[in-house]
Amino acid sequence: MLEIQRIRQEKDAIIAGLAKRNIDASSTLEEILDIDQKWRTAKTALDSLAAEMNQIAKSIGELFKSGKQAEATELKAQTAALKSKESALKEEVNTLEESLQKLLYTLPNVPHEMVVKGKDANDNQTVHEAGKIPTFDFEAQAHWDLAKKYQLIDFELGVKVTGAGFPFYRGKGARLQRALIQFFLDEAIAAGYEEFISPHVVNEASGYGTGQLPDKEGQMYYIKEDDLYMIPTAEVPLTNIYRDVILPGPDFSIKMCGYTPCFRREAGSYGKDVRGLNRLHQFDKVEIVRVEHPDNTAKALDDMIAHVANLLDKLELPYRILRLCGGDMGFASAMTYDFEVFSAAQEKWLEVSSVSRFDTFQSNRLKLRFKDDKKTTLCHTLNGSALALPRILASLLENHQTANGIAIPKALQSYTGFSVIE
């Protein structure tokens, strides 16, 4: 959520920044500033009235002590009238505050200055490419065919038991999935991230804290009876650990990681791009999350990008890194880098990770601050997939297939217990 003080001071810069997202926020910002001015006027009047009432209460006490009961009674009558005025002012302040909050929730984060304006994925910038796209002297098969051939994943059984987008992993497919999760966690721990096992459901406050609500409400699975949401990523519970927290000083760098299943409705998704593992309603992911001093945000982002790149290097997969344009970024992001792995059989790039900095957008919602020279300052937050499993598994199967089986990258062999799927 954008800070109201920032909107007061940098309205024109925010309008220019949100234009990179193809959003004209001028009228919304004017409405926000109008309500803010009315709120400040009403709040000043309320505070002044409260001070007046406190002074009167003090005078009443002194009059009673000195035996001037008639004068004290007269002042008490004045207080009753002031209390009615105070009640009306409180209601006005609360109504204005709620209206302001609702409007602020509608505004996405302002893109970082490095982010270019653009409409969609076609306007994203490729900043790095690595690895060699494999060539085959046989007809390469897509991962859904390989999964069926080697009995690794059963999509039909998932449809029978639950529905489309909820596959079963079996045999060596299950072991490979588990190996990837353990590999990603071990690599994160070695990089200094503390591992958490978090809840898989969160309350509404947590959804608002990280920006999933109200923006992605239609994409989340909601449990009405308990007023809880299934998590779309471990980012939500991990970041909310620090909701309503004030860190004691400026010397901090908090690094968390966690494996969770993730649940997304993916409403409106259909066609060839959702076949197989390309888009699921339930999938596994290891997430890395950081809470940083604003001075360290840029370095933290670079470290996270390097961490994900190292994972893909060890998995021997060809990949590229894209800096997303304004029109393709997530609601809460100030800057996002996507990692895409080339699918040799499908002959297209598949997104396998997003690494983002949110600056103060989440921490303002979370009220996540640190003490600095006796004042409190908002922290910065970042997160990234390290990594999301479905498309990584799909890419491994497709890129490492041979005429006789599927080769397992060396970095995974100690985790799987086998070097090839035959």
NUTITI-181744 format. One record per residue (C-alpha): residue number from 1; residue in one letter; z, x, y. Coordinates in Angstrom, 2 decimals. Layout:
<pts>
+-----+------+---------+---------+---------+
!  nr ! rest !       w !       u !       v !
+-----+------+---------+---------+---------+
! NUM !    A !       Z !       X !       Y !
...
+-----+------+---------+---------+---------+
</pts>
This chain:
<pts>
+-----+------+---------+---------+---------+
!  nr ! rest !       w !       u !       v !
+-----+------+---------+---------+---------+
!   1 !    M !    0.00 !    0.00 !    0.00 !
!   2 !    L !   -0.92 !    1.35 !    3.42 !
!   3 !    E !    2.01 !    2.10 !    5.70 !
!   4 !    I !    2.31 !   -0.26 !    8.66 !
!   5 !    Q !    3.15 !    2.65 !   10.95 !
!   6 !    R !   -0.08 !    4.36 !    9.91 !
!   7 !    I !   -2.05 !    1.20 !   10.66 !
!   8 !    R !   -0.47 !    1.02 !   14.13 !
!   9 !    Q !   -1.38 !    4.63 !   14.87 !
!  10 !    E !   -4.67 !    5.14 !   13.00 !
!  11 !    K !   -6.43 !    1.77 !   12.97 !
!  12 !    D !   -9.88 !    3.14 !   13.80 !
!  13 !    A !   -9.61 !    5.96 !   11.25 !
!  14 !    I !   -8.57 !    3.46 !    8.55 !
!  15 !    I !  -11.52 !    1.20 !    9.39 !
!  16 !    A !  -13.86 !    4.21 !    9.10 !
!  17 !    G !  -12.24 !    5.29 !    5.83 !
!  18 !    L !  -12.45 !    1.87 !    4.18 !
!  19 !    A !  -16.09 !    1.65 !    5.25 !
!  20 !    K !  -16.69 !    4.31 !    2.55 !
!  21 !    R !  -15.71 !    1.57 !    0.11 !
!  22 !    N !  -18.20 !   -0.78 !    1.83 !
!  23 !    I !  -15.30 !   -2.79 !    3.24 !
!  24 !    D !  -15.10 !   -4.01 !    6.83 !
!  25 !    A !  -11.34 !   -4.14 !    7.33 !
!  26 !    S !  -11.36 !   -4.63 !   11.11 !
!  27 !    S !  -10.40 !   -8.34 !   11.12 !
!  28 !    T !   -7.72 !   -7.85 !    8.44 !
!  29 !    L !   -6.18 !   -4.97 !   10.36 !
!  30 !    E !   -6.18 !   -6.98 !   13.58 !
!  31 !    E !   -4.42 !   -9.82 !   11.77 !
!  32 !    I !   -1.90 !   -7.39 !   10.29 !
!  33 !    L !   -1.15 !   -5.88 !   13.71 !
!  34 !    D !   -0.81 !   -9.35 !   15.26 !
!  35 !    I !    1.70 !  -10.46 !   12.62 !
!  36 !    D !    3.48 !   -7.11 !   12.88 !
!  37 !    Q !    3.90 !   -7.54 !   16.64 !
!  38 !    K !    5.27 !  -11.06 !   16.15 !
!  39 !    W !    7.61 !   -9.77 !   13.44 !
!  40 !    R !    8.91 !   -6.97 !   15.66 !
!  41 !    T !    9.49 !   -9.41 !   18.54 !
!  42 !    A !   11.36 !  -11.83 !   16.28 !
!  43 !    K !   13.33 !   -9.00 !   14.65 !
!  44 !    T !   14.36 !   -7.62 !   18.03 !
!  45 !    A !   15.53 !  -11.07 !   19.11 !
!  46 !    L !   17.45 !  -11.46 !   15.84 !
!  47 !    D !   19.12 !   -8.07 !   16.17 !
!  48 !    S !   20.03 !   -8.80 !   19.80 !
!  49 !    L !   21.47 !  -12.17 !   18.82 !
!  50 !    A !   23.48 !  -10.58 !   16.00 !
!  51 !    A !   24.92 !   -8.05 !   18.43 !
!  52 !    E !   25.81 !  -10.84 !   20.86 !
!  53 !    M !   27.50 !  -12.82 !   18.09 !
!  54 !    N !   29.48 !   -9.78 !   16.98 !
!  55 !    Q !   30.70 !   -9.22 !   20.52 !
!  56 !    I !   31.69 !  -12.89 !   20.83 !
!  57 !    A !   33.56 !  -12.72 !   17.51 !
!  58 !    K !   35.43 !   -9.69 !   18.77 !
!  59 !    S !   36.30 !  -11.52 !   22.02 !
!  60 !    I !   37.50 !  -14.58 !   20.11 !
!  61 !    G !   39.85 !  -12.41 !   18.10 !
!  62 !    E !   41.25 !  -10.80 !   21.22 !
!  63 !    L !   41.71 !  -14.20 !   22.92 !
!  64 !    F !   43.62 !  -15.59 !   19.94 !
!  65 !    K !   45.84 !  -12.49 !   19.90 !
!  66 !    S !   46.65 !  -12.94 !   23.58 !
!  67 !    G !   47.43 !  -16.64 !   23.11 !
!  68 !    K !   44.37 !  -17.95 !   24.96 !
!  69 !    Q !   43.48 !  -20.53 !   22.33 !
!  70 !    A !   41.50 !  -22.88 !   24.61 !
!  71 !    E !   39.16 !  -20.10 !   25.72 !
!  72 !    A !   38.85 !  -18.89 !   22.14 !
!  73 !    T !   37.96 !  -22.40 !   20.96 !
!  74 !    E !   35.30 !  -22.70 !   23.66 !
!  75 !    L !   33.71 !  -19.42 !   22.54 !
!  76 !    K !   33.75 !  -20.61 !   18.92 !
!  77 !    A !   31.73 !  -23.65 !   19.97 !
!  78 !    Q !   29.15 !  -21.32 !   21.54 !
!  79 !    T !   29.02 !  -19.36 !   18.28 !
!  80 !    A !   28.10 !  -22.47 !   16.31 !
!  81 !    A !   25.05 !  -23.01 !   18.52 !
!  82 !    L !   24.09 !  -19.34 !   18.20 !
!  83 !    K !   24.35 !  -19.53 !   14.41 !
!  84 !    S !   21.77 !  -22.30 !   14.37 !
!  85 !    K !   19.46 !  -20.12 !   16.50 !
!  86 !    E !   20.15 !  -17.16 !   14.20 !
!  87 !    S !   19.17 !  -19.19 !   11.13 !
!  88 !    A !   15.85 !  -20.17 !   12.70 !
!  89 !    L !   15.13 !  -16.56 !   13.69 !
!  90 !    K !   15.95 !  -15.31 !   10.18 !
!  91 !    E !   13.52 !  -17.82 !    8.70 !
!  92 !    E !   10.82 !  -16.74 !   11.16 !
!  93 !    V !   11.39 !  -13.04 !   10.42 !
!  94 !    N !   11.27 !  -13.62 !    6.66 !
!  95 !    T !    8.11 !  -15.76 !    6.88 !
!  96 !    L !    6.34 !  -13.17 !    9.03 !
!  97 !    E !    7.46 !  -10.38 !    6.70 !
!  98 !    E !    6.08 !  -12.20 !    3.65 !
!  99 !    S !    2.76 !  -12.85 !    5.41 !
! 100 !    L !    2.53 !   -9.21 !    6.42 !
! 101 !    Q !    3.29 !   -8.03 !    2.89 !
! 102 !    K !    0.62 !  -10.29 !    1.37 !
! 103 !    L !   -2.01 !   -8.96 !    3.75 !
! 104 !    L !   -1.03 !   -5.34 !    3.16 !
! 105 !    Y !   -1.38 !   -5.89 !   -0.60 !
! 106 !    T !   -5.03 !   -6.89 !   -0.10 !
! 107 !    L !   -6.06 !   -3.54 !    1.37 !
! 108 !    P !   -7.10 !   -0.72 !   -0.98 !
! 109 !    N !   -6.24 !    2.91 !   -0.35 !
! 110 !    V !   -8.15 !    4.85 !    2.29 !
! 111 !    P !  -10.49 !    7.41 !    0.68 !
! 112 !    H !   -9.78 !   11.09 !    1.23 !
! 113 !    E !  -12.02 !   12.85 !    3.74 !
! 114 !    M !  -13.87 !   14.61 !    0.87 !
! 115 !    V !  -14.94 !   11.27 !   -0.61 !
! 116 !    V !  -18.46 !   10.19 !    0.35 !
! 117 !    K !  -19.58 !    6.66 !    1.07 !
! 118 !    G !  -21.41 !    4.96 !   -1.77 !
! 119 !    K !  -21.97 !    1.67 !   -3.55 !
! 120 !    D !  -21.55 !    2.48 !   -7.24 !
! 121 !    A !  -21.72 !    5.15 !   -9.95 !
! 122 !    N !  -25.21 !    6.16 !   -8.84 !
! 123 !    D !  -23.69 !    7.65 !   -5.68 !
! 124 !    N !  -21.05 !    9.79 !   -7.42 !
! 125 !    Q !  -21.21 !   13.57 !   -7.00 !
! 126 !    T !  -21.44 !   15.94 !   -9.96 !
! 127 !    V !  -19.19 !   18.91 !   -9.20 !
! 128 !    H !  -19.17 !   20.75 !  -12.55 !
! 129 !    E !  -20.89 !   20.79 !  -15.95 !
! 130 !    A !  -19.81 !   22.66 !  -19.06 !
! 131 !    G !  -20.72 !   22.93 !  -22.72 !
! 132 !    K !  -24.01 !   22.65 !  -24.54 !
! 133 !    I !  -25.55 !   19.33 !  -25.46 !
! 134 !    P !  -26.22 !   19.54 !  -29.22 !
! 135 !    T !  -29.65 !   19.14 !  -30.79 !
! 136 !    F !  -30.18 !   18.02 !  -34.36 !
! 137 !    D !  -32.90 !   18.65 !  -36.95 !
! 138 !    F !  -32.11 !   15.23 !  -38.42 !
! 139 !    E !  -31.80 !   11.73 !  -36.98 !
! 140 !    A !  -28.42 !   11.58 !  -35.26 !
! 141 !    Q !  -26.29 !    8.52 !  -35.93 !
! 142 !    A !  -24.12 !    6.61 !  -33.46 !
! 143 !    H !  -20.38 !    6.71 !  -34.03 !
! 144 !    W !  -20.21 !    3.12 !  -35.30 !
! 145 !    D !  -22.64 !    4.02 !  -38.09 !
! 146 !    L !  -20.78 !    7.25 !  -38.87 !
! 147 !    A !  -17.47 !    5.37 !  -38.90 !
! 148 !    K !  -18.84 !    2.94 !  -41.46 !
! 149 !    K !  -20.54 !    5.63 !  -43.54 !
! 150 !    Y !  -17.39 !    7.74 !  -43.88 !
! 151 !    Q !  -14.95 !    4.79 !  -43.86 !
! 152 !    L !  -13.15 !    5.96 !  -40.71 !
! 153 !    I !  -13.01 !    2.80 !  -38.58 !
! 154 !    D !  -13.36 !   -0.84 !  -39.60 !
! 155 !    F !  -14.56 !   -2.97 !  -36.71 !
! 156 !    E !  -15.19 !   -6.08 !  -38.82 !
! 157 !    L !  -11.66 !   -6.08 !  -40.20 !
! 158 !    G !  -10.35 !   -5.88 !  -36.64 !
! 159 !    V !  -12.37 !   -8.97 !  -35.74 !
! 160 !    K !  -10.97 !  -10.79 !  -38.77 !
! 161 !    V !   -7.33 !   -9.97 !  -38.04 !
! 162 !    T !   -7.37 !  -10.13 !  -34.23 !
! 163 !    G !  -10.78 !  -10.26 !  -32.56 !
! 164 !    A !  -13.46 !   -8.04 !  -31.06 !
! 165 !    G !  -12.13 !   -4.90 !  -29.41 !
! 166 !    F !   -9.21 !   -4.37 !  -31.82 !
! 167 !    P !  -10.49 !   -2.04 !  -34.59 !
! 168 !    F !   -8.68 !   -0.65 !  -37.62 !
! 169 !    Y !   -8.62 !    3.13 !  -38.08 !
! 170 !    R !   -8.34 !    4.17 !  -41.71 !
! 171 !    G !   -8.15 !    7.25 !  -43.92 !
! 172 !    K !   -9.39 !   10.37 !  -42.20 !
! 173 !    G !  -10.25 !    8.28 !  -39.14 !
! 174 !    A !   -6.56 !    7.42 !  -38.73 !
! 175 !    R !   -5.56 !   11.03 !  -39.33 !
! 176 !    L !   -8.09 !   12.25 !  -36.77 !
! 177 !    Q !   -6.78 !    9.74 !  -34.23 !
! 178 !    R !   -3.20 !   10.84 !  -34.85 !
! 179 !    A !   -4.23 !   14.51 !  -34.66 !
! 180 !    L !   -5.82 !   13.99 !  -31.26 !
! 181 !    I !   -2.70 !   12.28 !  -29.90 !
! 182 !    Q !   -0.45 !   15.12 !  -31.10 !
! 183 !    F !   -2.86 !   17.76 !  -29.81 !
! 184 !    F !   -2.98 !   16.17 !  -26.35 !
! 185 !    L !    0.82 !   15.84 !  -26.21 !
! 186 !    D !    1.39 !   19.43 !  -27.32 !
! 187 !    E !   -1.05 !   20.71 !  -24.71 !
! 188 !    A !    0.66 !   18.65 !  -21.98 !
! 189 !    I !    4.11 !   19.89 !  -22.99 !
! 190 !    A !    2.86 !   23.49 !  -22.98 !
! 191 !    A !    1.59 !   22.87 !  -19.42 !
! 192 !    G !    5.08 !   21.84 !  -18.29 !
! 193 !    Y !    4.94 !   18.05 !  -18.61 !
! 194 !    E !    8.04 !   16.24 !  -19.89 !
! 195 !    E !    7.22 !   13.81 !  -22.69 !
! 196 !    F !    8.37 !   10.20 !  -22.52 !
! 197 !    I !    8.09 !    7.33 !  -24.97 !
! 198 !    S !    7.92 !    4.34 !  -22.67 !
! 199 !    P !    7.95 !    0.54 !  -23.05 !
! 200 !    H !    4.59 !   -1.07 !  -23.73 !
! 201 !    V !    5.36 !   -4.04 !  -21.49 !
! 202 !    V !    6.44 !   -4.05 !  -17.84 !
! 203 !    N !    7.74 !   -6.53 !  -15.31 !
! 204 !    E !    5.89 !   -7.78 !  -12.26 !
! 205 !    A !    7.61 !   -5.34 !   -9.89 !
! 206 !    S !    6.25 !   -2.41 !  -11.92 !
! 207 !    G !    2.73 !   -3.84 !  -11.76 !
! 208 !    Y !    2.96 !   -4.12 !   -7.98 !
! 209 !    G !    4.52 !   -0.67 !   -7.73 !
! 210 !    T !    1.50 !    1.18 !   -9.08 !
! 211 !    G !   -1.17 !   -1.16 !   -7.70 !
! 212 !    Q !   -2.26 !   -3.01 !  -10.84 !
! 213 !    L !   -1.02 !   -6.19 !   -9.18 !
! 214 !    P !   -2.43 !   -8.12 !   -7.52 !
! 215 !    D !   -5.76 !   -6.22 !   -7.83 !
! 216 !    K !   -6.14 !   -6.16 !  -11.64 !
! 217 !    E !   -4.14 !   -9.24 !  -12.61 !
! 218 !    G !   -7.10 !  -10.74 !  -14.49 !
! 219 !    Q !   -7.51 !   -7.61 !  -16.60 !
! 220 !    M !   -3.90 !   -7.48 !  -17.83 !
! 221 !    Y !   -2.47 !   -9.33 !  -20.81 !
! 222 !    Y !    0.33 !  -11.56 !  -19.54 !
! 223 !    I !    3.27 !  -12.88 !  -21.57 !
! 224 !    K !    4.11 !  -16.09 !  -19.73 !
! 225 !    E !    7.36 !  -16.96 !  -21.53 !
! 226 !    D !    8.93 !  -13.61 !  -20.58 !
! 227 !    D !    7.04 !  -12.96 !  -17.32 !
! 228 !    L !    5.93 !   -9.55 !  -18.61 !
! 229 !    Y !    2.63 !   -7.67 !  -18.71 !
! 230 !    M !    1.18 !   -5.50 !  -21.48 !
! 231 !    I !    0.55 !   -2.07 !  -19.97 !
! 232 !    P !   -3.06 !   -1.04 !  -19.19 !
! 233 !    T !   -1.98 !    2.62 !  -19.15 !
! 234 !    A !    1.20 !    4.72 !  -19.41 !
! 235 !    E !    0.81 !    5.40 !  -15.69 !
! 236 !    V !    2.58 !    2.11 !  -14.97 !
! 237 !    P !    5.90 !    2.64 !  -16.79 !
! 238 !    L !    6.01 !    6.40 !  -16.13 !
! 239 !    T !    5.45 !    6.17 !  -12.38 !
! 240 !    N !    7.91 !    3.26 !  -12.10 !
! 241 !    I !   10.67 !    5.47 !  -13.44 !
! 242 !    Y !   10.93 !    6.59 !   -9.81 !
! 243 !    R !   10.74 !    3.16 !   -8.18 !
! 244 !    D !   13.46 !    2.79 !   -5.51 !
! 245 !    V !   14.43 !    6.46 !   -5.89 !
! 246 !    I !   15.19 !    8.94 !   -3.11 !
! 247 !    L !   14.89 !   12.54 !   -4.32 !
! 248 !    P !   17.67 !   14.72 !   -2.85 !
! 249 !    G !   15.45 !   17.35 !   -1.24 !
! 250 !    P !   11.91 !   18.68 !   -0.66 !
! 251 !    D !   11.90 !   21.15 !   -3.56 !
! 252 !    F !   10.44 !   19.10 !   -6.41 !
! 253 !    S !    7.40 !   18.82 !   -8.65 !
! 254 !    I !    7.80 !   16.17 !  -11.31 !
! 255 !    K !    5.41 !   16.30 !  -14.28 !
! 256 !    M !    5.52 !   13.56 !  -16.94 !
! 257 !    C !    3.35 !   12.73 !  -19.92 !
! 258 !    G !    3.33 !    9.99 !  -22.50 !
! 259 !    Y !    1.34 !    8.51 !  -25.33 !
! 260 !    T !    0.99 !    4.73 !  -25.43 !
! 261 !    P !   -1.38 !    2.10 !  -26.69 !
! 262 !    C !   -3.15 !    0.51 !  -23.72 !
! 263 !    F !   -4.15 !   -3.14 !  -23.40 !
! 264 !    R !   -6.99 !   -4.41 !  -21.21 !
! 265 !    R !   -8.72 !   -7.77 !  -21.28 !
! 266 !    E !  -11.99 !   -6.27 !  -19.98 !
! 267 !    A !  -13.10 !   -9.73 !  -18.87 !
! 268 !    G !  -16.84 !   -9.97 !  -18.35 !
! 269 !    S !  -17.68 !   -6.93 !  -20.49 !
! 270 !    Y !  -20.57 !   -7.43 !  -22.89 !
! 271 !    G !  -23.74 !   -5.86 !  -24.26 !
! 272 !    K !  -24.58 !   -2.47 !  -25.73 !
! 273 !    D !  -22.13 !   -0.61 !  -23.48 !
! 274 !    V !  -19.17 !   -2.19 !  -25.30 !
! 275 !    R !  -20.39 !   -1.52 !  -28.84 !
! 276 !    G !  -18.14 !    0.38 !  -31.22 !
! 277 !    L !  -15.48 !    2.40 !  -29.43 !
! 278 !    N !  -17.19 !    2.33 !  -26.06 !
! 279 !    R !  -14.91 !   -0.39 !  -24.68 !
! 280 !    L !  -11.85 !   -1.81 !  -26.42 !
! 281 !    H !   -9.08 !   -4.27 !  -25.62 !
! 282 !    Q !   -6.49 !   -2.02 !  -27.30 !
! 283 !    F !   -6.79 !    1.75 !  -27.35 !
! 284 !    D !   -4.61 !    4.86 !  -27.39 !
! 285 !    K !   -4.21 !    7.32 !  -24.55 !
! 286 !    V !   -2.12 !   10.27 !  -23.46 !
! 287 !    E !   -1.43 !   10.10 !  -19.73 !
! 288 !    I !   -0.20 !   12.78 !  -17.33 !
! 289 !    V !    1.64 !   11.70 !  -14.17 !
! 290 !    R !    2.94 !   13.74 !  -11.26 !
! 291 !    V !    5.23 !   13.12 !   -8.30 !
! 292 !    E !    4.67 !   15.76 !   -5.66 !
! 293 !    H !    5.62 !   16.91 !   -2.19 !
! 294 !    P !    2.67 !   16.09 !    0.12 !
! 295 !    D !    2.08 !   19.81 !    0.69 !
! 296 !    N !    1.43 !   20.31 !   -3.05 !
! 297 !    T !   -0.88 !   17.36 !   -3.75 !
! 298 !    A !   -4.19 !   19.25 !   -3.52 !
! 299 !    K !   -2.99 !   22.01 !   -5.86 !
! 300 !    A !   -1.52 !   19.48 !   -8.29 !
! 301 !    L !   -4.86 !   17.66 !   -8.44 !
! 302 !    D !   -6.70 !   20.92 !   -9.14 !
! 303 !    D !   -4.18 !   21.77 !  -11.89 !
! 304 !    M !   -4.68 !   18.37 !  -13.54 !
! 305 !    I !   -8.46 !   18.71 !  -13.42 !
! 306 !    A !   -8.20 !   22.16 !  -15.01 !
! 307 !    H !   -5.87 !   20.77 !  -17.69 !
! 308 !    V !   -8.32 !   18.04 !  -18.75 !
! 309 !    A !  -11.24 !   20.48 !  -18.66 !
! 310 !    N !   -9.31 !   22.82 !  -20.96 !
! 311 !    L !   -8.81 !   20.00 !  -23.48 !
! 312 !    L !  -12.54 !   19.27 !  -23.57 !
! 313 !    D !  -13.37 !   22.97 !  -23.86 !
! 314 !    K !  -11.08 !   23.22 !  -26.90 !
! 315 !    L !  -12.69 !   20.14 !  -28.43 !
! 316 !    E !  -16.07 !   21.86 !  -27.99 !
! 317 !    L !  -17.59 !   18.89 !  -26.19 !
! 318 !    P !  -20.25 !   18.97 !  -23.46 !
! 319 !    Y !  -18.89 !   17.37 !  -20.30 !
! 320 !    R !  -19.37 !   16.97 !  -16.58 !
! 321 !    I !  -16.94 !   16.28 !  -13.74 !
! 322 !    L !  -17.81 !   13.74 !  -11.05 !
! 323 !    R !  -16.14 !   13.11 !   -7.73 !
! 324 !    L !  -16.38 !    9.36 !   -7.25 !
! 325 !    C !  -17.87 !    7.82 !   -4.15 !
! 326 !    G !  -15.91 !    5.27 !   -2.13 !
! 327 !    G !  -17.56 !    2.28 !   -3.76 !
! 328 !    D !  -16.73 !    3.40 !   -7.31 !
! 329 !    M !  -13.07 !    4.34 !   -6.85 !
! 330 !    G !  -10.11 !    2.36 !   -8.08 !
! 331 !    F !   -8.12 !    0.17 !   -5.69 !
! 332 !    A !   -5.13 !    2.53 !   -5.37 !
! 333 !    S !   -6.97 !    5.86 !   -5.41 !
! 334 !    A !   -7.47 !    8.18 !   -2.44 !
! 335 !    M !   -9.70 !   10.47 !   -4.51 !
! 336 !    T !  -10.80 !   10.37 !   -8.15 !
! 337 !    Y !  -12.54 !   12.79 !  -10.48 !
! 338 !    D !  -14.10 !   11.33 !  -13.62 !
! 339 !    F !  -14.79 !   13.37 !  -16.75 !
! 340 !    E !  -17.77 !   12.29 !  -18.80 !
! 341 !    V !  -18.72 !   13.59 !  -22.25 !
! 342 !    F !  -22.31 !   13.44 !  -23.41 !
! 343 !    S !  -22.85 !   11.21 !  -26.41 !
! 344 !    A !  -25.50 !   12.98 !  -28.48 !
! 345 !    A !  -26.47 !    9.94 !  -30.56 !
! 346 !    Q !  -26.34 !    7.35 !  -27.77 !
! 347 !    E !  -27.92 !    9.87 !  -25.38 !
! 348 !    K !  -25.73 !    8.95 !  -22.44 !
! 349 !    W !  -22.59 !   10.07 !  -20.65 !
! 350 !    L !  -19.29 !    8.39 !  -21.58 !
! 351 !    E !  -16.28 !    8.41 !  -19.25 !
! 352 !    V !  -13.26 !    9.86 !  -21.06 !
! 353 !    S !  -10.84 !   10.60 !  -18.21 !
! 354 !    S !  -10.05 !    9.76 !  -14.60 !
! 355 !    V !   -7.82 !   12.06 !  -12.58 !
! 356 !    S !   -6.66 !   10.62 !   -9.26 !
! 357 !    R !   -4.46 !   11.29 !   -6.28 !
! 358 !    F !   -2.89 !    8.28 !   -4.60 !
! 359 !    D !   -1.06 !   10.08 !   -1.79 !
! 360 !    T !    1.51 !    7.61 !   -0.35 !
! 361 !    F !   -0.24 !    4.41 !   -1.51 !
! 362 !    Q !    1.88 !    3.95 !   -4.65 !
! 363 !    S !    5.05 !    5.57 !   -3.31 !
! 364 !    N !    5.09 !    3.17 !   -0.34 !
! 365 !    R !    5.07 !    0.24 !   -2.79 !
! 366 !    L !    7.59 !    2.00 !   -5.02 !
! 367 !    K !    9.86 !    3.08 !   -2.14 !
! 368 !    L !    9.72 !    6.55 !   -3.70 !
! 369 !    R !   10.93 !    9.07 !   -1.13 !
! 370 !    F !   12.56 !   12.44 !   -0.69 !
! 371 !    K !   15.08 !   13.73 !    1.85 !
! 372 !    D !   13.70 !   16.25 !    4.33 !
! 373 !    D !   15.78 !   17.46 !    7.29 !
! 374 !    K !   18.05 !   14.41 !    7.07 !
! 375 !    K !   15.12 !   11.96 !    7.13 !
! 376 !    T !   13.31 !   10.34 !    4.22 !
! 377 !    T !    9.61 !   10.94 !    3.59 !
! 378 !    L !    7.26 !    9.28 !    1.09 !
! 379 !    C !    6.32 !   11.33 !   -1.97 !
! 380 !    H !    2.77 !   11.64 !   -3.28 !
! 381 !    T !    1.75 !   10.47 !   -6.77 !
! 382 !    L !   -1.10 !   11.49 !   -9.08 !
! 383 !    N !   -2.17 !   10.63 !  -12.61 !
! 384 !    G !   -4.85 !   11.31 !  -15.15 !
! 385 !    S !   -6.04 !   10.53 !  -18.67 !
! 386 !    A !   -5.44 !   13.54 !  -20.89 !
! 387 !    L !   -7.09 !   11.99 !  -22.77 !
! 388 !    A !   -8.24 !    8.47 !  -23.62 !
! 389 !    L !   -8.92 !    8.32 !  -27.35 !
! 390 !    P !  -11.77 !    5.87 !  -28.11 !
! 391 !    R !  -14.65 !    7.62 !  -26.41 !
! 392 !    I !  -13.28 !   11.06 !  -27.26 !
! 393 !    L !  -13.27 !   10.07 !  -30.92 !
! 394 !    A !  -16.76 !    8.60 !  -30.55 !
! 395 !    S !  -17.99 !   11.81 !  -28.91 !
! 396 !    L !  -16.41 !   13.99 !  -31.59 !
! 397 !    L !  -18.10 !   12.03 !  -34.35 !
! 398 !    E !  -21.48 !   12.02 !  -32.66 !
! 399 !    N !  -21.58 !   15.56 !  -31.27 !
! 400 !    H !  -20.07 !   17.30 !  -34.29 !
! 401 !    Q !  -22.04 !   15.45 !  -36.96 !
! 402 !    T !  -24.07 !   17.45 !  -39.46 !
! 403 !    A !  -26.57 !   16.41 !  -42.09 !
! 404 !    N !  -23.73 !   16.35 !  -44.64 !
! 405 !    G !  -20.66 !   15.33 !  -42.67 !
! 406 !    I !  -18.66 !   15.76 !  -39.48 !
! 407 !    A !  -17.23 !   19.14 !  -38.48 !
! 408 !    I !  -13.72 !   19.19 !  -36.98 !
! 409 !    P !  -13.21 !   21.49 !  -33.95 !
! 410 !    K !  -11.08 !   24.52 !  -34.74 !
! 411 !    A !   -8.36 !   23.47 !  -32.26 !
! 412 !    L !   -7.78 !   20.25 !  -34.25 !
! 413 !    Q !   -7.87 !   21.58 !  -37.81 !
! 414 !    S !   -4.17 !   22.47 !  -37.98 !
! 415 !    Y !   -3.43 !   18.88 !  -36.91 !
! 416 !    T !   -5.86 !   17.08 !  -39.22 !
! 417 !    G !   -5.32 !   19.26 !  -42.27 !
! 418 !    F !   -9.08 !   19.28 !  -42.92 !
! 419 !    S !  -12.03 !   21.03 !  -41.32 !
! 420 !    V !  -14.77 !   18.59 !  -42.19 !
! 421 !    I !  -15.28 !   14.92 !  -43.00 !
! 422 !    E !  -17.70 !   14.66 !  -45.93 !
+-----+------+---------+---------+---------+
</pts>
